[in-house]
Amino acid sequence: MLNFELIGKRFNELREGSRFTQSQIAEYLGVDQSYISKCEKNERQFSTDVLEKAAELFGCTIDYFVDESSEFVPMPIALRAKSVDEEDLKSIAAMNKIALNLRFMEGLLEGE
C-alpha cells in the first residue's frame, strides 16, 4: 500500500530544494496550484501521471516518492535565469530524463 504522507513530504522537499514555487510546478504539470498544495499537505493524492512527470523534473525515480528506503542522488544543475517558465521546466525534465537513463545504463554495465 502506498504511503501518501511520504509522497507528499518528498514532493515538497524536492520542490523546495529545487527552489520552484507551487505555481511554477503546477503550470508545468498542467494542474491547479491548489492541487499541489493539497497533495503536499496530504489532503489529496497525486495521480500517477503527475508523479511520473514530477520525477522527470526533479531527476528522481518514481520509487523515490513511494519507497521509504529509496535514496535520491541529486543531479547538479545551474540556472542563471531570474525567472523560470514552463518551457524551462520542460527542458530541465528532458535533461534529467536523459541523465536518469544514463545512470540506469551505467548500472547495468557495472553488473556485467
N, C-alpha and C positions, 0 to 999 in steps of 0.2 A: 504494500500500500504506500502511496506517495505521501511524503511529509510536506504539506503545503506551507507550513511555517518556515521550513528550511528553504524552500523555493523562494518565497518572498524575501527572506533575510538575505540570501545570497544574491538575488537580483538587485536588491537595494545596495548591497555592498559593492557590487560590480559597477552599478550605475554611478554611485557617488565617487568611487575610486577612479572612474573614468572622467569625472567632472562633467557629466551630462545631466541636464535637467530632466525632470519627468516629461515636460513638454517636448523637448527635443527627441527623447526616446519614443514618446507616443506618436509623434509625427512620422518618424522612421518606421515604426511598427504598424502604422495605419490604424491606430486606436485612439480613443479619447484619453486625455491626461488623467481624468478621474479613474479610469480603468487601471492605469499604472499605480496610482496612489492606493486604490483599494486592494490591489493584489499585493503590494508591498506590505500593507497592514493586515493581510490575511483575511480581508473581508470578501474577496473574490479569488478565483483561481485563474492562473494564466492558462491560456489554451496552448496546446502542443505547438501549433503553428507560430505563435508569438514567442514561445521559448526557443524554438529552433532558430528563428531569425535573430533573437537576442543573443543566443550563444555565438552565432557568427560575428555579431557586432563586438561582443566582449572578448572574443578569441578563446572561448572555452567549449567544452563538450556539454551536451545535454545532461550527461551523467553528473557533472559538477552541481547542477541545480537539484538533482533528485537523490544523489548518493552522498551521505554524510562523510564517507571515507574517501571520496574523490577529491583530489587536490587540483588546485588551479595554479598553472605556471603562466604568469602574465607575459604577453608579448609586448616588448617595448615599442612605443610609437610616439613620435613627437609631432605636435600640431602647433603651428605658429599663427594660425588664424585667430582673429579676435572673436569671430562667431563661427558656429558650425551649423550647417543646414543639412537637410535630408540627403542631398546628393553627396555631401562629405561623409555622412554616416554610411551610405551605401558603398562608397569607395573603401572605407575602413573595414567594413564587413567583408568585402571581396578579398582584400589583402589578408585578413585574418583567416578566412576560409582556406586560402592557398597555404598559409603558414601551418594551419592545423593539419591539412593533408600531408604536407611535407614532414611534420613531426610523426604522423602515423606511419608513413612510408619508411622513415628512418628507423622507427621501432621495429618494423617488420624485417628490415635488413639486419638489425642487431640480433634478431632471433635466429638467423640462419646458422 
